[in-house]
Amino acid sequence: MLLVEDDDLMRRSFTVALERYGYEMKAAADGLTGLDLFRDESFDLLILDVMLPGLDGIGLCRRVRETSLVPVLMMSARGDGLDVVAGLEAGADDYVVKPVDTYVLVARIRSLLRRATYSAAPGPEQAAGEKPPSESEAEVLVFGDLTIDTAGMEVSLSGSPVALTPTELKLLLEFAAHPGVVLERHTLLRNVWEYGWDGDSRVVDLCVQRLRKKLGRERIETVRGFGYKLRR
């Protein structure tokens, strides 16, 4: 796991705390060093502070998304709405506001890693009660020119593959499991982001926007005052 944080004390404390939970950590103090580490090594997850010298966390996230779908968790010291929106628009999967309790940070990390494991090869790392599809349950779902292979976890549009982050894929699968049904934001937060508490619905809105850019704006319909639904 790669942590990019310019505050020395926070970087050391986060690193030590996460290592105690069994995570293998690498850390960088600025965005450019973080980018070099990302390019040189393979990481299961990135934790990026928004305010970084050289290359800020939002810019770093954009550079990462040019070549990788690795889960990204953003950290913001201010919780500023613009920071949150910019980070999610850049391709981040989730965010936390500093100062953050270790147990909250670990919960977010575990949720992101479960999504990545789910989209790659469902297995022991899945959330409780979430089973991989059996051969009889696995199927290819077709919605017009959109095809979703639920066994291979592959998505194509008009026959061309579409690259989705683990969070985007799990969100799409949630919609595909309920075609034509309006799903409220808090339901999506619970089922996709695994929030057991009231989360920030902006993560849903921004992830839906990213899906629309990749699949077509008409694919997911906004039902004002309620939520979203996948058109049949």
C-alpha positions in Angstrom: 0.0 0.0 0.0 1.3 3.5 -0.9 0.7 6.5 1.4 1.6 9.9 0.1 1.4 12.5 2.9 3.7 15.6 3.3 3.2 16.0 7.1 6.1 14.0 8.7 4.2 13.2 11.9 1.0 12.1 10.1 3.0 10.1 7.6 4.9 8.2 10.3 1.8 7.7 12.5 -0.4 6.4 9.7 2.4 4.1 8.5 3.0 2.6 11.9 -0.8 2.3 12.6 -1.5 0.5 9.3 1.5 -1.8 9.6 0.1 -2.9 13.0 -3.0 -4.0 11.1 -0.8 -6.1 8.9 -0.5 -3.9 5.8 2.8 -3.6 4.0 3.5 0.1 3.6 5.5 2.4 1.4 5.4 6.2 2.0 6.3 9.4 0.2 6.4 13.0 1.3 5.4 14.6 -2.1 3.4 13.9 -5.2 6.3 13.4 -7.6 8.1 10.9 -5.4 4.8 9.2 -4.9 4.3 9.0 -8.7 7.8 7.5 -9.1 7.1 4.9 -6.5 3.7 4.0 -8.1 5.4 3.6 -11.5 8.3 1.5 -10.1 6.2 -0.9 -7.9 2.8 -2.6 -7.7 0.4 -1.5 -5.0 -3.0 -2.8 -3.9 -4.2 0.6 -2.8 -3.1 4.3 -2.8 -3.8 6.8 0.0 -3.3 10.3 -1.2 -3.4 13.6 0.7 -4.9 16.4 -1.3 -2.4 19.1 -0.4 1.0 17.9 -1.5 4.1 19.8 -2.7 5.2 19.5 -6.3 2.2 17.5 -7.5 -0.9 17.7 -5.4 -3.0 14.6 -4.6 -5.7 15.4 -7.2 -3.1 15.8 -10.0 -1.4 12.6 -8.8 -4.7 10.7 -8.9 -5.3 11.9 -12.4 -1.8 10.6 -13.4 -2.5 7.3 -11.8 -5.8 6.9 -13.6 -4.1 7.3 -16.9 -2.6 3.8 -16.6 -4.2 2.1 -13.6 -7.6 1.2 -11.9 -6.0 0.7 -8.5 -8.3 1.8 -5.6 -7.5 5.3 -4.5 -8.5 6.8 -1.1 -8.1 10.6 -0.8 -7.5 12.5 2.4 -8.4 16.1 3.0 -7.5 18.2 6.0 -10.3 20.6 5.4 -13.1 18.5 4.2 -13.6 21.3 1.7 -16.4 20.5 -0.7 -14.2 21.6 -3.7 -11.4 19.2 -2.6 -13.9 16.3 -2.2 -15.5 16.9 -5.6 -12.2 17.4 -7.4 -10.7 14.3 -5.9 -13.7 12.1 -6.8 -13.8 13.6 -10.3 -10.1 12.8 -10.7 -11.0 9.2 -10.2 -10.7 8.6 -6.4 -13.0 5.9 -5.0 -13.5 7.4 -1.6 -12.2 10.1 0.8 -11.7 10.8 4.5 -11.3 14.0 6.4 -8.3 14.5 8.6 -7.9 14.1 11.5 -9.3 10.6 11.1 -9.5 7.8 13.6 -7.4 4.7 12.7 -10.4 2.4 12.9 -12.3 4.6 10.4 -9.3 4.7 8.0 -8.9 0.9 8.2 -12.7 0.4 7.6 -12.5 2.4 4.4 -9.3 0.6 3.3 -10.9 -2.8 3.9 -14.0 -1.8 2.0 -11.9 -0.7 -1.0 -9.8 -3.8 -1.0 -12.9 -6.0 -0.9 -14.3 -4.2 -3.9 -11.0 -4.8 -5.7 -11.0 -8.4 -4.7 -14.6 -8.8 -5.7 -14.0 -7.4 -9.2 -10.8 -9.4 -9.8 -11.6 -12.8 -8.3 -14.3 -13.1 -5.7 -13.1 -15.2 -2.7 -12.4 -15.1 1.0 -11.9 -11.3 1.1 -15.5 -10.6 0.2 -17.8 -9.0 2.7 -19.8 -11.2 5.0 -22.8 -12.7 3.3 -21.5 -11.8 -0.2 -21.0 -15.0 -2.2 -19.3 -15.4 -5.6 -21.7 -16.4 -8.3 -22.0 -20.1 -9.1 -21.8 -21.3 -12.7 -25.6 -21.4 -12.8 -25.9 -18.0 -11.3 -23.3 -16.3 -13.4 -24.7 -14.8 -16.6 -24.1 -12.2 -19.3 -26.5 -9.2 -18.8 -27.4 -7.2 -21.9 -28.9 -3.7 -21.8 -28.9 -2.5 -25.4 -25.3 -2.1 -26.5 -24.1 -2.6 -23.0 -22.9 -6.1 -22.0 -21.9 -7.2 -18.5 -20.2 -10.5 -18.0 -20.9 -11.2 -14.3 -18.5 -14.2 -14.2 -15.6 -12.6 -15.9 -16.3 -9.2 -14.4 -16.0 -7.7 -17.8 -18.0 -4.8 -19.4 -18.3 -3.9 -23.0 -20.1 -1.2 -25.0 -20.9 -1.9 -28.6 -18.4 -4.8 -28.4 -15.5 -2.7 -27.1 -14.2 -3.4 -23.6 -14.8 -0.6 -21.0 -12.2 -0.2 -18.2 -13.9 0.4 -14.9 -12.4 0.9 -11.4 -13.5 -1.7 -8.8 -15.9 0.9 -7.3 -17.4 1.8 -10.7 -17.8 -1.9 -11.5 -19.5 -2.7 -8.3 -21.9 0.3 -8.7 -22.8 -0.9 -12.2 -23.4 -4.4 -10.9 -25.7 -3.0 -8.3 -27.7 -1.2 -10.9 -27.7 -4.2 -13.2 -29.1 -6.4 -10.4 -32.1 -4.1 -10.2 -32.8 -2.8 -13.8 -35.5 -0.1 -14.0 -35.6 0.1 -10.2 -34.8 3.4 -8.5 -32.0 3.0 -6.0 -31.7 5.6 -3.3 -28.3 7.1 -2.5 -28.2 5.7 1.0 -28.9 2.2 -0.4 -26.0 2.6 -2.8 -23.7 3.9 0.0 -24.5 0.8 2.1 -24.3 -1.8 -0.7 -21.4 -0.4 -2.7 -19.3 1.7 -0.3 -20.3 -0.5 2.7 -21.0 2.5 4.9 -22.7 1.4 8.1 -23.3 5.1 8.9 -24.6 8.1 7.0 -22.0 8.7 4.3 -21.5 11.6 1.9 -23.8 11.1 -1.0 -21.4 13.0 -3.2 -19.3 9.9 -3.6 -22.4 8.3 -5.3 -23.1 11.3 -7.5 -19.6 11.6 -8.7 -19.2 7.9 -9.4 -22.4 7.9 -11.3 -21.0 10.8 -13.4 -17.9 8.8 -14.1 -20.0 5.8 -15.2 -22.0 8.1 -17.5 -18.9 9.4 -19.2 -17.8 5.8 -19.9 -21.2 4.3 -20.8 -23.2 7.2 -22.1 -25.2 9.8 -20.2 -28.6 8.3 -21.0 -27.6 4.9 -19.4 -28.3 5.8 -15.8 -31.3 8.0 -15.2 -31.6 10.5 -12.3 -34.9 10.3 -10.5 -35.1 13.7 -8.7 -35.6 13.5 -5.0 -35.0 9.7 -4.9 -31.9 8.4 -6.6 -30.8 6.6 -9.8 -31.9 3.8 -12.0 -30.4 1.8 -14.9 -32.6 2.0 -18.0 -33.6 -1.4 -19.2 
